[in-house]
Amino acid sequence: METAGESLNVGFIGLGVMGSPMATHLAHAGHRLTLNDANLEAARELARTLGGEAVAVATPREVAARSDIVITMLPNGEVVQAVALGENGLLAGWRPGTLLLDTSSSQPWLTQQTAKQLAAAGIAMVDAPVSGAQWGAQEAALVFMAGGATDDLERVRPLLDRMGTSVFHLGEVGSGHAMKCINNLITAMTFSATCEGLTMGKRYGLDPAEMVRVLNVSTGMSWISKTHIEKRILSRTFDDPFKLELMLKDIGIANALARETETSAPISALGQQLWMAASRFAGPGASVSELGRWVEQQSGTVIEPGATPRQA
């Protein structure tokens, strides 16, 4: 088993908003990194920035050939599966005894399929999606929700500890991704309900800034009310780097999980329809913050400081 102070050969695939700072923390901890991204120049630029033993390669197969552990931070389970099992994928370059650590937001059932095929080749898998957003990745303050065998999780724990502050073991492979979609579902429903409440109060003549202060010391408090509303909505920036379409993806995964487990989830099902409408309104690539602007448009009221209503 690796120890916290041991330098490891680590691959990292997916160097976007989250992956790049996560990989940077591992490099600063002394691990030897092999980097890959769909945008190869992004991988090369990060390798240049990190210097030392960080190198960029063109394919996942090359990453696997140089790594004992490979971390993926990718858009969904289909992409993870293609990277792991596809042509020039990880499986083509790996040897038995290596491990895939998937920190993406993926579908639990696809994770289980990928893990099964890797296991047949003697390769372990841990799913450990994250909460904490871009700032958490930058500050090494992520929360990891992990699924997999205990020994496999302990093997990657030194890496997780470098990138975050908490690791929760939820169960077998796929459990972390199940928890992740449930977490984001709850966040999304809270976000929409909070924005609706603020427009309601604004139309009555309440100041949304003061309403948020009340919520944050009352039972309506949430991560959304404590962070997102003030920083992204009241400020009128609508600039959270997390994409609305990715939140909608996670809502869809959660609703599929509800169907698979025969769970009645009418609020979640209706919420998915509302988020779909917000996504059509905002367009491709829009920030998740644009959900707030869509709620404003529906009510005809702007969520901004001050007690006088203004039409959206």
Disulfide bonds with the S-S distance in Angstrom:
none
